[in-house]
Amino acid sequence: MRIFHITPNSKRVILPWYLYDDRGWDVIASNQEDLDLLYEELNNWILDYDREQIDKIFK
């Protein structure tokens, strides 16, 4: 199942979300700074399943 939520008018980030299964969403942004902000603000949403791999990218 693919669900795309695009926020084109956002000054902060454009987010295509891809729901790949019941574990979560992939987030794509136009620049690293936007992803860094999401990582900090929504860190508690990161699943334990993905945490180690995602933390390596942002730390």
Backbone as CSV, one residue per row, in Angstrom:
resi,resn,N_x,N_y,N_z,CA_x,CA_y,CA_z,C_x,C_y,C_z
1,MET,0.841,-1.168,0.000,0.000,0.000,0.000,0.891,1.238,0.000
2,ARG,0.601,2.170,-0.852,1.349,3.419,-0.897,0.414,4.576,-0.591
3,ILE,0.838,5.392,0.352,0.112,6.605,0.683,1.122,7.738,0.655
4,PHE,0.865,8.750,-0.137,1.761,9.887,-0.212,1.067,11.108,0.359
5,HIS,1.727,11.748,1.303,1.250,13.010,1.862,2.303,14.051,1.518
6,ILE,1.950,14.996,0.689,2.907,16.005,0.247,2.455,17.359,0.766
7,THR,3.390,18.093,1.358,3.104,19.410,1.908,3.885,20.448,1.108
8,PRO,3.400,20.829,-0.061,4.172,21.716,-0.941,4.302,23.146,-0.445
9,ASN,3.381,23.628,0.366,3.435,25.015,0.822,4.236,25.198,2.101
10,SER,4.747,24.137,2.641,5.522,24.225,3.872,6.841,24.925,3.606
11,LYS,7.163,25.915,4.412,8.452,26.591,4.275,9.556,25.760,4.900
12,ARG,9.178,24.816,5.707,10.151,24.030,6.441,10.599,22.789,5.690
13,VAL,9.673,22.051,5.154,10.053,20.792,4.512,8.924,20.304,3.603
14,ILE,9.315,19.632,2.540,8.347,18.931,1.697,8.504,17.453,2.030
15,LEU,7.417,16.836,2.432,7.489,15.461,2.908,6.647,14.507,2.066
16,PRO,7.243,13.745,1.187,6.505,12.594,0.670,6.662,11.452,1.675
17,TRP,5.583,10.935,2.165,5.610,9.837,3.134,5.247,8.549,2.403
18,TYR,5.972,7.511,2.639,5.667,6.222,2.023,5.411,5.223,3.137
19,LEU,4.172,4.793,3.285,3.803,3.800,4.280,4.153,2.438,3.715
20,TYR,5.232,1.835,4.214,5.673,0.589,3.619,5.081,-0.624,4.307
21,ASP,4.684,-0.523,5.540,3.945,-1.571,6.241,3.489,-1.001,7.574
22,ASP,3.066,-1.834,8.487,2.506,-1.320,9.735,3.566,-0.841,10.727
23,ARG,4.854,-0.894,10.345,5.919,-0.447,11.247,6.218,1.034,11.146
24,GLY,5.833,1.701,10.082,6.145,3.122,10.021,6.149,3.712,8.636
25,TRP,6.786,4.874,8.544,6.806,5.691,7.336,8.250,6.021,6.968
26,ASP,8.490,6.165,5.688,9.741,6.741,5.198,9.494,8.228,4.969
27,VAL,10.457,9.045,5.321,10.333,10.488,5.139,11.459,10.954,4.229
28,ILE,11.109,11.757,3.234,12.077,12.303,2.285,11.950,13.817,2.331
29,ALA,13.064,14.520,2.445,13.048,15.978,2.476,13.990,16.513,1.408
30,SER,13.822,17.783,1.098,14.644,18.387,0.047,16.039,18.753,0.532
31,ASN,16.270,18.762,1.837,17.621,19.043,2.343,17.828,18.393,3.710
32,GLN,19.067,18.240,4.087,19.434,17.556,5.328,18.973,18.311,6.565
33,GLU,18.978,19.635,6.525,18.589,20.435,7.691,17.153,20.126,8.120
34,ASP,16.254,19.941,7.163,14.872,19.613,7.481,14.769,18.237,8.149
35,LEU,15.553,17.294,7.662,15.551,15.978,8.283,16.136,16.032,9.693
36,ASP,17.175,16.847,9.877,17.775,16.998,11.205,16.752,17.516,12.208
37,LEU,15.951,18.494,11.791,14.916,19.041,12.672,13.889,17.978,13.038
38,LEU,13.466,17.208,12.063,12.503,16.147,12.348,13.092,15.093,13.265
39,TYR,14.342,14.763,13.044,15.015,13.770,13.880,15.025,14.226,15.338
40,GLU,15.308,15.485,15.557,15.345,16.008,16.926,13.947,16.136,17.522
41,GLU,13.014,16.667,16.761,11.673,16.928,17.289,10.839,15.665,17.467
42,LEU,11.021,14.699,16.598,10.175,13.503,16.619,10.960,12.238,16.924
43,ASN,12.064,12.384,17.617,12.946,11.263,17.902,12.221,10.126,18.627
44,ASN,11.288,10.466,19.474,10.583,9.421,20.219,9.633,8.614,19.327
45,TRP,9.407,9.036,18.093,8.583,8.275,17.161,9.371,7.177,16.458
46,ILE,10.699,7.238,16.532,11.533,6.245,15.853,11.360,4.899,16.545
47,LEU,11.080,3.901,15.760,10.861,2.570,16.309,12.179,1.930,16.714
48,ASP,12.131,1.125,17.756,13.325,0.414,18.197,13.918,-0.411,17.059
49,TYR,13.057,-0.933,16.220,13.471,-1.742,15.075,14.457,-0.987,14.176
50,ASP,14.255,0.324,14.017,15.060,1.150,13.105,16.060,2.058,13.813
51,ARG,15.997,2.153,15.124,16.731,3.178,15.855,18.239,3.156,15.595
52,GLU,18.866,2.021,15.667,20.323,1.977,15.503,20.758,2.510,14.141
53,GLN,20.082,2.084,13.096,20.430,2.515,11.741,20.182,4.016,11.568
54,ILE,19.072,4.520,12.064,18.750,5.946,11.926,19.675,6.791,12.767
55,ASP,19.978,6.367,13.983,20.905,7.126,14.834,22.281,7.260,14.188
56,LYS,22.743,6.242,13.479,24.037,6.315,12.802,24.064,7.414,11.743
57,ILE,22.951,7.657,11.115,22.863,8.675,10.071,22.926,10.071,10.651
58,PHE,22.306,10.273,11.817,22.145,11.619,12.359,23.133,11.978,13.471
59,LYS,23.945,11.051,13.896,24.915,11.365,14.957,26.323,11.297,14.467
